[in-house]
Amino acid sequence: MTQNPTLVPAAELVKRNNASQPNESADYRRARNELLREEIELRRQIERVAQLRRGLPPGGEVIGDYRFEGENGPTDFAGLFGDKQTLVVYSYMFGPQRERPCPMCTSLLSAWEGEARDMEQRIALAVIARSPLDRLLAFKRERGWRNLKLFSDLNGNFTRDYHGIADDGSDMPALNVFTRRDGTVRLFWAGEMGFDTSDPGQDPRGAPDPMPIWTVLDMTPEGRGTDWYPKLDYSA
């Protein structure tokens, strides 16, 4: 692992901060500076975690019988990489038993839709669900998505092996990252923070949270709340 450079203590960086806000009180500035110190520490913790993630040893080889259908026809798992060496896969909660897809998944993917072309300058990105392709593409058109690549898991093996199906057969969200090195495809990292690792009073969440909406709401006095979740439609 790359050695971290010597960092200036967060408290010292706060002293270098010359920011002030219109009409702020002394109490506000003291509290804001303490918060700034914590924000600096959080930034550093995020990078420490990312560095640990990058230093993981090779994960398990991908050897299952995985078959998909996308807008350009059928493909195997290796075909999802295209010309990239890293693949991010989101398992979308839109199985054939569902009348409509998961609103939370859809909110996340709607945000990723805006970043997909940028992400794909460096990695491949695939959204996989168990519904037939025509259902996936119909919803893609309804939602106005243009950049996300949606694939139907034809035999369900990938979704089952990589934790996109619960014990009762219902859908589960799953986020997995794979690498292709020297012709071998392996799991690099998988999101493993769920109900068993959640904190009291909080919904299960990853860290960092892959849903930008929560990051923005965390900046507000209302926060995430405890009784509000994204919907597919707000017209009603």
C-alpha positions as CSV (number, residue, x, y, z in Angstrom):
1,M,0.0,0.0,0.0
2,T,1.3,3.5,-0.8
3,Q,2.4,5.3,2.3
4,N,0.3,8.3,3.3
5,P,2.1,11.7,3.1
6,T,2.6,13.5,6.3
7,L,-0.6,15.5,6.9
8,V,-1.0,18.8,8.6
9,P,-3.3,18.3,11.6
10,A,-6.9,19.1,10.9
11,A,-7.0,21.7,13.6
12,E,-4.1,23.5,12.0
13,L,-5.8,23.6,8.7
14,V,-8.9,25.0,10.4
15,K,-6.7,27.9,11.6
16,R,-5.8,28.6,8.0
17,N,-9.4,28.9,7.0
18,N,-10.3,32.5,6.4
19,A,-13.9,31.9,5.5
20,S,-16.7,33.8,7.2
21,Q,-20.3,34.1,6.3
22,P,-22.4,37.3,6.2
23,N,-23.7,38.4,9.7
24,E,-22.4,35.3,11.5
25,S,-22.1,35.3,15.2
26,A,-19.0,34.3,17.2
27,D,-20.9,31.2,18.4
28,Y,-21.7,30.2,14.8
29,R,-18.0,30.6,13.8
30,R,-16.7,28.5,16.7
31,A,-19.2,25.7,16.0
32,R,-18.6,25.9,12.2
33,N,-14.8,25.7,12.7
34,E,-15.3,22.6,14.9
35,L,-17.5,21.1,12.2
36,L,-14.8,22.0,9.6
37,R,-12.3,20.0,11.6
38,E,-14.6,17.0,11.6
39,E,-15.2,17.4,7.8
40,I,-11.5,17.4,7.2
41,E,-11.1,14.2,9.2
42,L,-14.0,12.7,7.3
43,R,-12.4,13.5,4.0
44,R,-9.2,11.8,5.2
45,Q,-11.1,8.8,6.5
46,I,-12.8,8.4,3.1
47,E,-9.5,8.4,1.4
48,R,-8.0,5.9,3.9
49,V,-10.9,3.5,3.2
50,A,-10.5,4.0,-0.5
51,Q,-6.8,3.2,-0.2
52,L,-7.6,0.0,1.8
53,R,-10.1,-1.0,-0.8
54,R,-7.6,-0.5,-3.6
55,G,-5.2,-2.7,-1.7
56,L,-7.5,-5.7,-1.5
57,P,-5.9,-9.0,-2.6
58,P,-7.4,-10.6,-5.7
59,G,-11.0,-11.7,-5.2
60,G,-12.7,-14.8,-6.4
61,E,-12.6,-15.7,-10.1
62,V,-15.8,-15.3,-12.0
63,I,-16.5,-18.7,-13.5
64,G,-20.4,-19.1,-13.5
65,D,-22.6,-19.6,-16.5
66,Y,-23.8,-16.0,-16.9
67,R,-25.8,-15.0,-19.8
68,F,-27.3,-11.6,-20.6
69,E,-29.2,-9.7,-23.2
70,G,-28.7,-6.0,-23.8
71,E,-29.7,-3.5,-26.5
72,N,-27.0,-4.8,-28.8
73,G,-27.9,-8.5,-28.3
74,P,-26.8,-11.4,-26.1
75,T,-23.5,-11.3,-24.3
76,D,-21.5,-13.3,-21.8
77,F,-20.0,-11.8,-18.6
78,A,-16.7,-10.8,-20.3
79,G,-18.6,-8.9,-22.9
80,L,-19.9,-6.5,-20.3
81,F,-16.4,-5.1,-19.9
82,G,-16.2,-3.8,-23.5
83,D,-12.7,-2.4,-23.9
84,K,-12.3,-1.6,-20.2
85,Q,-10.5,-3.6,-17.5
86,T,-12.8,-2.7,-14.6
87,L,-16.6,-3.3,-14.5
88,V,-19.1,-1.9,-12.0
89,V,-22.4,-3.8,-11.9
90,Y,-25.6,-2.7,-10.2
91,S,-28.2,-5.3,-9.6
92,Y,-31.5,-3.5,-10.2
93,M,-34.5,-4.5,-8.1
94,F,-36.7,-5.1,-11.1
95,G,-37.4,-8.8,-11.3
96,P,-40.2,-10.3,-13.3
97,Q,-42.4,-10.6,-10.2
98,R,-42.4,-6.8,-9.8
99,E,-45.1,-4.6,-11.4
100,R,-42.7,-1.6,-11.2
101,P,-39.1,-1.3,-10.3
102,C,-37.8,-0.3,-6.9
103,P,-38.1,3.5,-6.4
104,M,-34.8,3.7,-4.4
105,C,-32.9,1.8,-7.0
106,T,-34.4,4.0,-9.7
107,S,-33.4,7.2,-7.8
108,L,-29.8,6.0,-7.6
109,L,-29.7,5.0,-11.2
110,S,-31.3,8.3,-12.3
111,A,-28.3,10.1,-10.7
112,W,-25.8,7.7,-12.3
113,E,-27.5,8.3,-15.6
114,G,-26.1,11.8,-15.6
115,E,-22.6,10.5,-14.8
116,A,-22.6,7.4,-16.9
117,R,-20.7,8.8,-19.9
118,D,-18.1,10.3,-17.6
119,M,-17.7,7.1,-15.6
120,E,-17.3,5.1,-18.8
121,Q,-14.2,7.1,-19.8
122,R,-12.5,5.0,-17.1
123,I,-14.7,1.9,-16.4
124,A,-17.5,-0.1,-17.8
125,L,-20.9,0.2,-16.1
126,A,-23.7,-2.3,-16.4
127,V,-27.2,-2.4,-14.8
128,I,-28.5,-5.9,-14.5
129,A,-32.1,-7.0,-13.7
130,R,-34.0,-10.3,-14.0
131,S,-36.9,-8.8,-16.0
132,P,-37.1,-9.4,-19.8
133,L,-35.2,-6.9,-21.8
134,D,-38.3,-5.4,-23.3
135,R,-39.6,-4.4,-19.9
136,L,-36.3,-2.9,-19.0
137,L,-36.1,-0.9,-22.1
138,A,-39.7,0.3,-21.9
139,F,-38.9,1.7,-18.4
140,K,-35.7,3.2,-19.7
141,R,-37.6,5.1,-22.3
142,E,-40.2,6.1,-19.7
143,R,-37.6,7.4,-17.4
144,G,-35.7,9.2,-20.2
145,W,-32.5,7.4,-19.6
146,R,-30.1,7.5,-22.5
147,N,-26.7,6.5,-21.2
148,L,-27.2,3.6,-18.8
149,K,-26.6,0.2,-20.2
150,L,-29.4,-2.2,-19.1
151,F,-29.1,-6.0,-19.3
152,S,-31.5,-8.8,-18.6
153,D,-30.1,-11.7,-16.6
154,L,-31.3,-14.5,-18.8
155,N,-30.8,-17.4,-16.5
156,G,-30.7,-15.5,-13.2
157,N,-27.4,-17.1,-12.3
158,F,-25.4,-13.9,-11.9
159,T,-28.1,-12.2,-9.8
160,R,-28.3,-15.3,-7.6
161,D,-24.6,-15.8,-7.1
162,Y,-23.8,-12.1,-6.5
163,H,-26.5,-11.5,-3.9
164,G,-29.2,-9.8,-5.9
165,I,-31.9,-12.3,-4.7
166,A,-33.0,-12.7,-1.1
167,D,-33.7,-16.1,0.6
168,D,-37.4,-15.7,-0.1
169,G,-36.8,-15.1,-3.8
170,S,-37.4,-11.3,-3.7
171,D,-35.0,-8.8,-5.2
172,M,-32.1,-7.3,-3.4
173,P,-29.9,-4.4,-4.5
174,A,-26.3,-5.3,-5.0
175,L,-23.2,-3.4,-6.1
176,N,-20.2,-5.3,-7.3
177,V,-16.9,-4.3,-8.9
178,F,-15.0,-6.7,-11.1
179,T,-11.6,-6.6,-12.8
180,R,-10.1,-8.2,-15.8
181,R,-6.4,-8.7,-15.6
182,D,-4.3,-10.9,-17.9
183,G,-7.6,-12.4,-19.2
184,T,-8.9,-13.5,-15.8
185,V,-12.1,-11.9,-14.5
186,R,-12.3,-11.6,-10.7
187,L,-14.5,-9.9,-8.1
188,F,-12.6,-6.8,-6.8
189,W,-15.1,-5.5,-4.3
190,A,-18.7,-6.0,-3.3
191,G,-21.0,-3.8,-1.1
192,E,-21.5,-5.8,2.1
193,M,-23.2,-3.2,4.4
194,G,-26.8,-4.2,4.9
195,F,-29.4,-4.8,7.7
196,D,-26.9,-6.8,9.8
197,T,-24.4,-4.0,9.8
198,S,-26.8,-1.0,10.1
199,D,-26.7,1.3,13.1
200,P,-29.7,2.0,15.4
201,G,-32.3,4.3,13.9
202,Q,-30.7,4.3,10.4
203,D,-31.6,2.5,7.2
204,P,-28.9,0.2,5.9
205,R,-26.4,2.3,3.9
206,G,-23.0,2.1,2.4
207,A,-20.1,4.3,3.1
208,P,-19.7,6.4,1.1
209,D,-23.3,6.2,0.1
210,P,-23.6,5.7,-3.6
211,M,-26.9,7.7,-3.8
212,P,-26.0,11.4,-4.2
213,I,-29.5,12.5,-2.9
214,W,-28.5,11.5,0.6
215,T,-25.3,13.3,0.5
216,V,-27.1,16.5,-0.4
217,L,-29.8,16.0,2.2
218,D,-27.2,15.4,4.8
219,M,-26.1,19.1,4.2
220,T,-29.6,20.4,5.2
221,P,-31.2,20.9,8.7
222,E,-33.9,18.4,7.8
223,G,-31.4,15.7,6.9
224,R,-32.5,12.4,5.4
225,G,-35.5,12.1,7.7
226,T,-37.0,8.8,8.8
227,D,-40.3,8.7,6.8
228,W,-39.4,9.9,3.3
229,Y,-38.1,7.9,0.4
230,P,-37.9,8.6,-3.3
231,K,-40.9,7.7,-5.5
232,L,-41.2,6.8,-9.2
233,D,-43.8,9.5,-9.7
234,Y,-44.7,12.7,-7.8
235,S,-47.7,13.7,-9.9
236,A,-50.3,12.2,-7.6
